Amino acid sequence: MTGSRVAFAALGGLGLGAYVLLVRGSLTLDLGIGRRTRPLGPIVLSIAAPRELVFDVISAPYMRRTPKALESKLRVLERGEDLVLAEHFTRVGPLMTTTLETVRFEPPERVDFRLVRGPVPLVVERFQLVESGEGTRLEYSGELGTDLWTVGALWARLVAGRWEAVVRTSLTAVKAEAERRAAPRQRAAAS
């Protein structure tokens, strides 16, 4: 092998290694150079359950003991009165992405997430719970930021699509669980 081929192979290996570390959330490039942000969401769901119940479904895995069913997706590292530090695990192809986030609770109307470590340098998100005639309207919105101008914007597009898909799946599960818990209450109130 010539010297240029060895160098090219080494650069390719380094590039692949950096990509794997980025996807896994083990390497966060927070350079502050060429920062671009893009919105996440909005995602809006109508949930046939009281706002307090929806808030409890969202907050319980963080503020109480994490259920066995969620242990492969969530690990709370530190709990405070209204704030937790938690790892979230998401499968991306053959890799497992780990994000470290703070999660702040303002019962019963709001849950805020802020990325500490992950595949991008900036993510802030909010679940806003609004009482509606039929129950609760859950509004998700956020912002995702990357560095390095166009290169970062391309990375953001890849990450944001997957990020929003994971959030949508989580919110669908919240809706199903809240409505399941609300059903006996609604039947009792109708009787």
N, C-alpha and C positions, 0 to 999 in steps of 0.2 A: 504494500500500500504506500502510495506517495504521501509526503508530508501534508499536502493540501487536503487529501482525502481523509486522513486521520483527523486533521483539524476540523473539517466539515462534519465528520461523524461525531466528534466530541461536542461540537456546538449543537448538533441535532439531539444528542443525548441530554445535554444540559437543558435545551428547550423543552424536551419531553418531560424531564424531571421537574422543571419549573411549572409546567402545565399541570402535572399530577398534583403537585403541592398546592397550587392555586385552587384546583377543583376540590381537593380534600379540605380546604380551609386551613391548611397548615402554614401557608405563606400568604400574607396580606401585603400587597404593595400599596403603601400609603405614602406616596411621594409628595403629594400636595402640588404637583406640577401638571397643568393641563386638566384640572378637575372639571368634569362634566357630570351633571345630574340629570336623572330622568324620573318621571313619576312611576310609582307602582300603583296599580288599581286605576280607578276605584272599582271595588267589588261590593255590591250591595245585595243583601239577602233579607227577605222577610221571614221571620221565625214566629210560629204560632206558639209562643211561650212568653211569660212575663220577663221583663228586663232583668230583674234580680236573679232569676233562674238561669238565664243565658249567661250572665256575668259569672255565676257560680260554676257553670259547666266549663267556661274558659279558664277561670282562675284556680279551680280545685287541684289540677295536676301540678301546679306550681306552688301554691300556698300550703297544700296538705301533702300527704304522701303520694308520690307518683304511682298510678296504677300499673300493675304488671304489664298490661296490654300496651302501655306507652313507653316502657323502659327502653325499647329499641329505638325510640324516636326522641326521648327527652331525658336529661339528667340535670336535676337542680343541684348546683354546687354550693349555693349560699342563699338562705332565706332571711329576709328582714320583715318588718311590719307591712310594708306596701311595695317592696322591691325584692326581686330575686335575680341571681346570676345563674343562667342556665345554658347548657349545651343542647343544641338541636342536631339530630342526625338525619341525613337525607341521602338515600341511594341515588347516585347519578351514574347510570351505566354500571360498570363493574366496581366503581369507586364509592366510598362513603364520605360524604361531605359533612364536616362538623363546623357548626357556627357557635360562637359564644356570644350571648346577648344578655343585656339587662332587660327586665320586664317589670314595668311599673303599673300598679293597679290603683285606679280611682273609682271605687265602688259607687253606684252600680253602672256608671256610664262610660268608662274609658279604660283601655289597656294600651300602654305604649311600649314599643320594642325599640331598642337601639343596639346595633351591631357593635361588638367589641373586637371580635376577630372572625374573619371569614374570607370568602373568595373575592370580595371587593372591600374597599376601605370605608364605605359609608352606606348604611341602610338605617333609616328611621321609618317606623310604621306605627299605625294607630288603628285600633278597633274602637269605633264609636257606637254605643248602644243607645238607640232612641226609641222611646215608647211610641207605639203606633196603635191604631184602633184594634188591629187583629193580634197584637202582641208586641214584637220588637223588630225594629229595623237595624240590622248590623251593617255598618259602613266601614269598609277597609280602605285605607289609603296609605301611601308612603312615598319615599324617595330613595333612590339608589344612586350612588356616585362612584365614579371610577376616575383614575388619573390617566395621563398620557394621550390626551386629545382623541384622535380618530381610533387609535388602537384600543384605548380604554372604552370608547363608545361601542366598538364592535364586541368587546368582552361583556359590556353591560347588557347589550341586546341578548346575548346568549344566557347570561345569568338571570336577567329579569324575567325572561319567559319561563324558565324552570322555577324561579322563586314564586312567581304568581300562581303557577300550577300547583305548587305545594301548599300555598296559602288557601287556594280555592278548595283543595281536598280537605284541609283542616277545617275550614269554615263549614263545608258540607257535613262533616262529622259532628261539629258543634250543633248545627241545626237539627240533625237527626236525633242526637242525644237530648237536647233541650225539649224538642217536641215529644219525644218518648216519655220524658219525666213529667211534662205538662199534661199529657193525655188523661191520667187518672184524676188530676185536679179539675180539669175541664168537664169530665164526665160527672164528677161529684157536684160541681157548681150547677150543671144542667139539671140534676135530679131534684 
